Amino acid sequence: TGRPFFGDAAREAALIARVAAACEAAGLFESLSSEWLCLDAELMPWSLKARDLLRHHYAAVGAAAGVSLARSVDALAAAAARGVELGEVGERFAARRSMIDRYGAAWRRYCWETPTLDELRLAPFHLLASEGRLHSDRDHVWHMETLATLAPHDPILVATPYRVVDLDDEAARADAIAWWEALTAAGGEGMVIKPRQWIVRGPRGVCQPAIKCRGPEYLRIIYGPEYSAPENIERLRSRGLGGKRSLALREFALGLEGLARFAEGDSLWRVHECVFGVLALESEPVDPRL
């Protein structure tokens, strides 16, 4: 939405300069005949931007729940040692304590100290536009291969791993599932599933441009420590996604139109028409965690 990521303008300028230098070294400016590039990327760690959120929300929830559940589990263990019949209560509280521990481990993976730019990690995955051109006509493999050429030129730049999957091939599907399971088991957030082309039309119109498929431990950060309890899973599965999907498609269309106008040198007010449209859509009351 156009808000600066860094509060420190000098640090922001230094990061952009390093990315620009990598683009120059990789020959992107020359090959695209452009003096500027618009990239979509993931910048880590979270703690760089959301330190207060981490301290007052995630850390606070984990600490409070950890202390209270530890005392409850200890009290139940003492009662069981005295011969009190606990039934499933002891197992249930032990499971809750385990979920809290996993919650803390999940969000800590995305936090580390960043005294210099060298501790940052930037993983670009879309080359959205360059001078006079929108690159939505290129498939996602082109974007991944093109942006992977940046990584050798600066250690803060990371090539985003990906797989191309033939959905008609059972072995290819199984391999993709195994890759996702290994990725998330190692602490990865998950993957984003996309059609190979940017814009694909099906029987019902434009297909969803992307679907996030997050791992079970990352979902603990989004939905809460105990989301994986059977009763909570059933409640989460019952929620409808129609509103979120419709919103995503409208924002996608407005975003592409705004980028196209900017790349073609259209007037600023014409670009801002699309920007304000996206901002208006984001004000709709849709659960942001979906």
N, C-alpha and C positions, 0 to 999 in steps of 0.2 A: 504493500500500500504506500510505498514511497518514503517510509520512515527510515532514518539512518539506523544501521545496526550498531555502530560504535558511538559511544558518548565522546570519545576522543577523536577529533577530526584528523590529527596528525597520524594516529595509528591507522585510521581508515585509509588515508592517502597512501601510507607506506604499503599496506596490503594490496591496494589496487595497483600500485606501481610494480609490485612483484608479480602479480598476475599478468599485467601488461607485458612485462619483460619476458615472461614465459611464453606468452602468445607470440611475441616478436621472434623469440628464438625458435619456436616451432613453425614459424612461417605462416601463421594464420592470417595476419594482417595483409600480407602480400597475396596469398592464395585467394582470399575473399575480396581483394581490392577495396579494403575498408580501413578507415582510421579509427574505428571503434567497434566493439563487440558487446553484445548483451548475452550474458550467461545466466543459466539457472544452476544453482549449486547448493550443496549442504555444507554449512560451516559449523565446525565443532571446536571446543566443547560447549555444551549448554551453559556452563557456569560463567562463560564469558559475557553472556547477555542476561541470564536469568538468575543471578546470584541470590537476590532477595527472595525470589519464588522458591528456590531450592532450600534456602535457610528457613523460611517461615512456613512453607507448606510441606514439601516432601520430607525434609529432615525432621521437622516438628512432628508430623504424623507418625513417622517411623519410630522416633524416640519415645513419644508418649505411649504408643501402642506396645512397643517392645517392653517398656518397664511394667505396664499394667498386666500384660499377658504373662511375663516372666513370673510375677508374683502369684498370679492365678494358677499357673502350671505347678509352681512349687507347693502351693497350698493343697492342690489336688493330689500331688504326689505324696505329701505328708499324710493326707486323709487315707489314701489307698494303703499306705504302710501301716496304718492303724486298723486296717481291715474293713474300712468303709467301702460299700459297693457303689462304684461310680457309674457303672454302665458305660455308655458311649461318651459321657461328659469329658473324661480325661483325654480320650483320643481326639475329640473335637477341639479342645483347647490347645493340645499339642500341635494339631494341624494349623490352627490359626496363628500360633507363634511361628511356625515354619514359614507361613505365607508372609508374615511381617518381615522376617529375616530376608526372604527373597526379594521383597519390595525394596528394602534398603540397598541390597546388592545391585538391583536393576538400575536405579537412578544414578548410583555412584559410578557406573561404567561410563557415563557421559559427562563426567566432571573431572577436571584436573587444572592445576595452576598454569597460568599463561603469562609469565613475566615478560616474555618477548614474543614477537610474531612467529618465531620458530616452533613454538608449542601448538600453534593452530593447525587445523587440518581442513582443507577445502576440497570437496569432491564435486567437480562440475559434471552435469549429466545432460544438459541441453545447451546447444548453441542457438539461442532463440532468434537472434537477428544480427545483421550487420548493415552497413550503409546501403540503402536502396533495396534491401532484400529481407524477407522473412523466410526462415529455414524450416517451416512446417512441411514443405514439400519433400524434405529428406527424411528417410526412415530413421528409426531410433538407433539402428546399428551404425549408421553414418555418424550420428551425434556422439555415440560412445567411442567409436574408433578415432574420430577427429579430436575429441577432448582428451583422450588417453595420451595423446602426443605431448600434452603439457607437463605431465608428471615427471619425466626425466629432467626437466629444466629447473625445478624448485621442489625441495623436500616437503613443503607445506601443501603441495598439490597432490591429490590422490586420484588414481584412475578408478572409477567406479566399476566394480565387478558386475558382470551380467551374464545371462544365458539366453540363447535363442532356442525356443521350444516349438517343435511341430506337434500341435495338439492332437493330430490324427495318429501319432506314433506313441503307442503305450509305453515303450521303453524310454522315450524322451520325456514323457510326463513323469514317469517314476524317477528318472534321474534328476529332474527339476525339483521334485518333492524332497528327495534325499539331500540335494544341495541346500534347500531352504532349511531343512531340519538341522543340518550340520552348522549352518550359518547362525541360526538362532540359538542353538545349544551352546555355541561359543560366545554368546552375549550380543550377537548382532540384532539390530532392530527388526529386520525382516526384509521383504522385497516389495517392489512395486510392479504389478503385472500390467503390461500395455500391449495393444496390438502393434505389429511391426511398423505400420504407417501411423502418422499422427492423427489423421482423420479417417475413420472407417464408418461407412453407413451400412446398417442392417435393415431387417424388415420393419423395425420400429423407429427408424431414423438414425441419427448419429450415435455411435456406440460410446460408452463411457471411455474417456481418454486414458484413464489409469485407475487401478484399484490397489490400495495398500493392503498387503498381507503380512501383518506384524506377527512376531513371535509371542509365545505365551507369557514370557517374563516382561517384555516391553508393555504388553497390554495391562500388566499389573500397575504400571505407572499411570496409565490413562484412566482405568476404571476403578482403581483402588486395590489395596493389598489383598482383599478377600474376594475379588471378582471371580476367581476360579472355583469357589465353593459351588456345588451342584445347584443349589437354589438360586444363586446369583447368575450362573450361566443361563439357566432357563429364562430368567427375567430379561437378560440382555438379548437373548435370541428372539424374543417376542417383539422387539422394537422394529418399526418400519424404516426403511432406508429410502423410500421414494422421494421425500422432500430433499434429502441430502444429495441424491443423484441428480435431481433436476437443477438444484442450485449449482452443482459442480459443472454441469454442461453449459449453463448460462454464463458462469464466470469464465469458463474456457473460451467460449465464443467471443465474449467482450475483450478478454485478454489478448487473443490473437488479433482482433480488429485494431485494438489500441497499438499493439506492436507494429502492425502493418502500416498504420498511419504515421507512426514515429519514424520508421525506417525509410518511408518514402518522402520524408520531409514535409509532411502535412502541418498545418498550423497547430499551435499549442492548444488552442481551445478545442479543436477536433480530437486531439489525443485525450484531453481531459474529459471529454464526453464519456469515453469508455472507462476511464479511471473512476469517475464519479459513479458510473453505473455499477462497477464492481463493489465500490464502497457501500452503495445502497443495498446491494444483495447481501453483503456480509453483515448488515444490520438485522437481517431476518432471524427470527428466533428458532434456529436449528441447532441441535446439540453438537457443539464443536468437537466432541470426543469421538463421534462416529467415523 
